[in-house]
Amino acid sequence: MIKIPAPDPCAFGRAMLACMLLGGADGAQAQAAGAPGPQVTIVEVRSGQVPIEYEYAARIEASREVEVRAQASGILLRRDFDEGAAVQAGDLLFEIDPGPYEAEFAVQRARLQQAQARLSQATRDASRTIRLFERGTVAEKARDDALSEKELAAAEVAAAEAQVKLAELNLGYTKVEAPISGITGQEQVAEGSLIGTTADTSLLTRITQVDPAYVNFSVSESELSEVRALLEAQGLWERAGELVSVHIEFGDGKRYPDVGKIDFASTGLDPETGTLRLRAVVANSERRLLPGQFVRVIVTGISLPDAIVVPHAAVMQGPQGQFVYTVDSEGKAEIRPVVLGRELRDGWIVQSGLRNGDRLVSEGIIKVRPGAPVATSTPAAGAPAATDAGQ
């Protein structure tokens, strides 16, 4: 019986190591013999105007919300709207029993007629007394008394007219109309209930105006100073209101189609958070923005002049900090330390370390070695260059 020796795992490992060393030596020899380096994509660095975006957490608020309250007490006869429906300013919402107020209005009109009749009589008496006084047949006191009676009758007419107007107002309060356009809330008092005019008995419903909608957010003191410095340096601070726009982004990443404008800024910083409260107004005709809803806002319209942007993939982290690879005139990779500024959605702003005309490695950077040659290509036609600051 022939005995087959067991395989030696150490011998297998040594064989693999020898193959790798031989392969590495062959690769080094191939590179020394002028073989092309790794394939990378390069872009030419160009400075320009860089749009800057600022993102904040925000909350939607109704532009107006009013309480609809009764100004006349009585039995609530009818509700003339659907809860949660849109109404226009002036639409009839509720009707209160007008009977007592119609009766009071009739009484006051009758009293006005009585006062007007007394004024007519006093006017005739005064005219007759004046003629008699001029003839010398009555005393001066009689004339003065007649004039006083006329004046008192005129005052009674004025008071009666005011009472009629008040009764008419109270009668009008029995029809409760929408003070603003908006969305109605729930009915607070059912038909047939007795309502009053006090704070705890007069609430009928609420109306919320959601078009336009308000978007509230806060910015830090440092960012506010940064934005002001950028705009003042370009002579645009006085036009900040028309230049800056506010875009709304929902939780799923989708953007709201309408763009808002900042219409309010608080007069000072919040002492607890050190932030400034801002408010933007945006159209909301389709009611997609709901009061109390949390969203993100992206503030645009601010730009940094003469800036360089590099893509995220081009930046590496080393022991001495961030660096990128550039390609020199001989086609060799060169390490270039950089100082980064603000991060954008498509890359980093480079504060120092690069200049116009540098050829930056934007793809394939993991295969690059310092001082080694690389085979370069440019981005496909039509593809945006990430280092183009104007993008």
C-alpha positions in Angstrom: 0.0 0.0 0.0 1.4 3.3 -1.1 1.2 6.1 1.5 0.5 9.6 0.1 2.1 12.3 2.3 -0.3 15.1 3.6 0.0 18.5 1.9 2.2 21.0 3.7 0.1 24.3 4.2 3.3 26.2 4.9 4.8 25.1 1.6 1.6 26.3 -0.2 1.8 29.7 1.5 5.5 30.1 0.6 4.6 29.3 -3.0 1.9 32.0 -3.1 4.2 34.5 -1.6 6.9 33.7 -4.2 4.3 34.2 -6.9 3.3 37.6 -5.5 6.9 38.7 -5.2 7.6 37.6 -8.8 4.5 39.3 -10.0 5.5 42.5 -8.1 9.0 42.3 -9.6 7.5 41.9 -13.0 5.2 44.9 -12.5 8.1 47.0 -11.3 10.2 45.9 -14.3 7.3 46.7 -16.6 6.9 50.2 -15.1 10.6 50.7 -15.3 10.4 49.7 -19.0 8.0 52.5 -19.7 4.6 50.8 -19.1 1.7 53.2 -18.7 0.6 54.1 -15.2 -2.9 53.7 -13.7 -5.8 55.3 -15.7 -7.2 58.4 -14.0 -9.5 61.2 -14.9 -8.3 64.8 -14.6 -10.0 68.1 -14.7 -8.5 71.6 -15.0 -8.9 73.8 -12.0 -10.8 77.0 -12.8 -11.9 79.6 -10.3 -15.2 81.5 -10.5 -18.4 82.6 -8.8 -19.5 79.8 -6.5 -23.1 79.7 -5.3 -23.4 79.0 -1.6 -26.4 77.3 0.1 -27.3 77.4 3.7 -29.6 74.7 5.2 -31.7 75.0 8.3 -34.5 73.2 10.1 -37.7 75.1 9.8 -41.4 74.9 10.7 -44.5 75.9 8.7 -46.9 78.4 10.3 -50.2 79.8 9.1 -50.0 83.4 7.9 -53.1 84.2 9.8 -55.3 82.5 12.3 -58.4 84.1 13.9 -61.0 83.0 16.3 -64.6 83.5 15.2 -66.6 84.7 18.2 -70.2 85.7 18.7 -70.9 89.4 19.4 -74.6 88.8 20.1 -76.0 86.3 22.7 -78.9 84.0 21.9 -79.8 80.6 20.4 -77.5 79.4 17.6 -79.9 78.6 14.8 -77.7 77.3 12.0 -74.2 76.6 10.8 -73.8 77.5 7.1 -70.4 76.0 6.3 -68.7 72.6 6.2 -66.0 72.0 8.8 -62.6 72.0 7.3 -63.8 73.7 4.1 -62.3 76.8 2.5 -64.3 80.0 3.0 -63.9 83.6 1.7 -64.0 86.7 3.7 -67.6 87.8 4.1 -69.1 84.3 3.8 -72.0 83.6 6.2 -70.9 81.1 8.8 -73.5 81.1 11.6 -77.0 82.5 12.3 -78.2 83.5 15.8 -81.9 83.9 16.6 -82.6 87.4 15.4 -86.1 87.8 17.0 -85.2 89.7 20.1 -82.9 92.0 18.2 -85.4 92.7 15.5 -87.9 93.7 18.2 -85.3 96.0 19.9 -84.5 97.6 16.5 -88.3 98.3 15.9 -88.6 99.9 19.4 -85.6 102.2 18.9 -86.9 103.3 15.5 -90.2 104.2 17.1 -88.4 106.2 19.7 -86.5 108.0 17.0 -89.8 108.9 15.3 -91.1 110.3 18.6 -88.0 112.4 19.1 -88.2 113.7 15.6 -91.8 114.7 16.1 -90.9 116.5 19.3 -88.1 118.3 17.4 -90.6 119.4 14.7 -92.9 120.8 17.3 -90.2 122.5 19.2 -88.9 124.1 16.0 -92.3 125.5 15.1 -92.8 126.8 18.7 -89.4 128.5 18.6 -90.0 130.2 15.3 -93.4 131.5 16.5 -91.9 132.8 19.8 -89.1 134.6 18.0 -91.6 136.4 15.7 -93.7 137.4 18.8 -90.5 138.6 20.6 -89.6 140.7 17.6 -93.0 142.4 17.8 -92.5 142.9 21.5 -95.4 140.8 22.6 -93.5 138.2 24.6 -90.6 138.5 27.0 -87.0 137.6 26.2 -87.2 134.7 28.6 -90.0 133.1 26.6 -87.9 133.3 23.4 -84.9 131.7 25.2 -87.0 128.9 26.7 -88.4 128.1 23.2 -84.9 128.0 21.7 -83.7 125.7 24.6 -86.6 123.4 24.0 -85.7 123.1 20.3 -82.0 122.3 21.2 -83.1 119.7 23.8 -85.4 118.1 21.2 -82.5 118.0 18.7 -80.3 116.3 21.2 -83.0 113.7 21.9 -83.1 113.0 18.2 -79.3 112.5 18.0 -79.5 110.1 21.0 -82.4 108.2 19.4 -80.5 107.9 16.2 -77.5 106.4 18.1 -79.8 103.9 19.8 -81.2 102.9 16.4 -77.7 102.4 15.0 -76.7 100.3 18.0 -79.8 98.1 17.7 -79.1 97.7 14.0 -75.5 96.6 14.7 -76.7 94.1 17.3 -79.2 92.7 14.8 -76.4 92.4 12.2 -74.3 90.5 14.7 -76.8 87.7 14.5 -75.3 86.8 11.2 -71.7 85.7 11.8 -69.5 86.2 8.7 -65.9 85.0 8.0 -63.5 87.8 8.9 -60.8 86.4 6.6 -60.4 83.9 3.8 -59.0 80.5 4.9 -59.8 77.0 6.2 -62.5 76.6 8.9 -61.9 74.5 12.0 -64.4 72.5 14.0 -67.6 73.9 15.2 -67.3 74.7 18.9 -71.0 75.1 19.7 -73.8 72.9 18.3 -76.9 74.3 16.7 -79.7 75.0 19.3 -77.2 75.9 22.0 -77.4 79.2 23.9 -74.3 81.2 23.3 -73.0 84.3 25.0 -70.5 87.1 24.4 -68.0 86.4 27.1 -64.6 84.9 26.5 -65.7 81.4 27.6 -69.0 81.3 25.8 -68.5 83.2 22.5 -66.1 81.0 20.6 -67.8 79.5 17.5 -64.9 78.2 15.3 -61.4 79.2 14.0 -60.3 80.1 10.5 -56.7 79.5 9.4 -55.2 81.2 6.4 -52.6 78.9 4.9 -52.0 80.7 1.6 -49.5 82.2 1.8 -47.7 80.2 4.4 -45.0 81.3 6.8 -41.7 79.4 7.2 -39.9 80.1 10.5 -36.2 79.2 11.0 -33.2 80.5 12.9 -29.6 81.3 11.8 -26.5 81.4 14.0 -24.7 84.7 14.7 -21.5 83.4 12.9 -23.4 82.5 9.7 -25.3 85.8 9.7 -22.0 87.7 10.0 -20.5 85.6 7.2 -23.4 86.3 4.8 -23.3 90.0 5.6 -19.6 90.2 5.0 -19.9 88.4 1.7 -22.7 90.6 0.5 -21.1 93.8 1.7 -17.9 92.9 0.0 -19.8 92.7 -3.3 -21.9 95.8 -2.5 -25.1 93.8 -2.4 -26.1 94.0 1.3 -28.8 96.6 0.6 -30.4 94.3 -2.0 -30.3 91.2 0.2 -34.0 90.9 0.4 -34.5 90.6 -3.4 -31.4 88.4 -4.0 -31.9 85.8 -1.3 -34.5 83.0 -1.9 -35.7 80.3 0.3 -36.4 76.8 -1.1 -38.3 74.2 1.0 -37.4 70.5 1.1 -39.6 67.8 2.6 -38.5 64.9 4.7 -38.4 62.6 1.7 -35.9 64.9 -0.1 -38.5 66.4 -2.6 -38.5 70.1 -3.1 -41.5 72.3 -2.9 -42.1 74.0 -6.3 -42.6 77.5 -5.1 -39.8 79.7 -3.8 -40.2 81.9 -0.8 -38.8 85.3 0.2 -37.6 86.4 3.7 -40.1 89.1 4.9 -39.2 89.3 8.6 -36.2 89.2 10.9 -36.3 89.5 14.6 -34.8 92.7 16.1 -32.2 90.8 18.2 -30.6 87.4 18.9 -32.3 84.9 21.1 -30.4 85.1 24.4 -30.7 81.3 25.0 -29.6 80.0 21.6 -27.7 83.0 20.2 -29.6 82.7 16.9 -31.6 85.2 14.8 -35.2 84.2 14.0 -36.1 84.7 10.3 -39.4 84.2 8.5 -40.1 83.5 4.9 -43.4 83.8 3.0 -44.3 81.3 0.3 -47.4 80.7 -1.9 -49.4 77.7 -0.8 -52.5 77.6 -3.1 -52.6 73.7 -3.1 -52.2 73.5 0.7 -49.3 71.2 0.6 -47.6 73.1 3.4 -49.4 72.4 6.7 -49.1 74.5 9.9 -46.8 72.8 12.4 -45.1 70.8 9.7 -41.3 70.4 10.0 -39.2 71.0 6.8 -35.8 72.0 5.7 -35.1 75.3 4.0 -32.2 76.0 1.6 -31.3 79.6 1.4 -29.8 80.6 -1.9 -28.7 83.7 -3.8 -25.4 84.2 -2.0 -22.1 83.5 -3.8 -18.4 83.5 -3.2 -16.3 85.3 -5.9 -13.1 83.8 -7.4 -13.4 80.5 -5.6 -12.2 77.0 -6.5 -14.3 73.9 -5.9 -12.9 70.3 -5.9 -15.1 67.2 -5.9 -15.4 65.1 -2.7 -13.7 62.1 -4.2 -10.6 64.2 -5.1 -9.7 65.0 -1.4 -7.6 62.6 0.6 -6.7 62.6 4.3 -3.1 62.2 5.3 -1.0 62.5 8.5 -0.4 66.2 7.7 -4.0 67.0 6.7 -6.0 67.0 3.5 -4.4 66.8 0.1 -5.2 66.2 -3.5 -3.2 64.8 -6.4 -2.3 66.9 -9.4 -0.5 65.9 -12.6 2.6 67.8 -13.7 3.8 68.5 -17.2 5.6 65.1 -17.3 2.4 63.2 -16.5 3.5 62.3 -13.0 1.3 62.5 -9.9 2.1 65.1 -7.3 0.8 65.6 -3.8 -0.7 69.0 -3.2 -1.7 69.9 0.4 -4.9 72.0 0.5 -6.8 74.0 3.1 -10.5 73.4 2.7 -13.3 75.8 3.4 -17.1 75.3 3.3 -18.5 72.0 2.1 -20.9 72.2 -0.8 -23.2 69.5 -2.2 -20.8 68.7 -5.0 -17.5 69.3 -3.4 -15.3 71.4 -1.2 -14.2 75.0 -1.5 -10.4 75.2 -1.5 -9.1 78.2 0.4 -5.4 77.6 -0.5 -3.2 75.0 -2.2 -4.5 75.1 -5.8 -4.4 77.7 -8.6 -6.0 78.2 -12.0 -4.6 75.8 -14.6 -3.7 72.9 -12.2 -4.7 69.5 -13.5 -6.5 67.7 -10.7 -7.1 64.0 -10.4 -10.8 63.6 -9.9 -11.3 59.9 -10.5 -9.1 56.8 -9.9 -7.2 58.5 -7.1 -7.0 55.3 -5.1 -4.5 53.9 -7.6 -2.2 56.9 -7.7 1.3 57.0 -6.1 3.3 60.1 -5.5 5.8 60.7 -8.3 4.5 57.8 -10.4 3.3 58.4 -13.9 -0.5 58.2 -14.7 -2.5 57.7 -17.8 -4.9 60.6 -18.0 -8.3 61.2 -19.5 -10.8 64.0 -19.4 -14.5 63.7 -18.3 -16.9 62.5 -21.0 -18.3 65.2 -23.3 -21.3 66.9 -21.8 -20.4 65.9 -18.2 -20.0 68.9 -15.9 -16.5 69.5 -14.6 -16.7 69.4 -10.8 -13.8 71.9 -10.5 -15.7 74.5 -12.6 -16.7 77.0 -9.9 -19.4 78.4 -12.1 -21.4 75.2 -12.0 
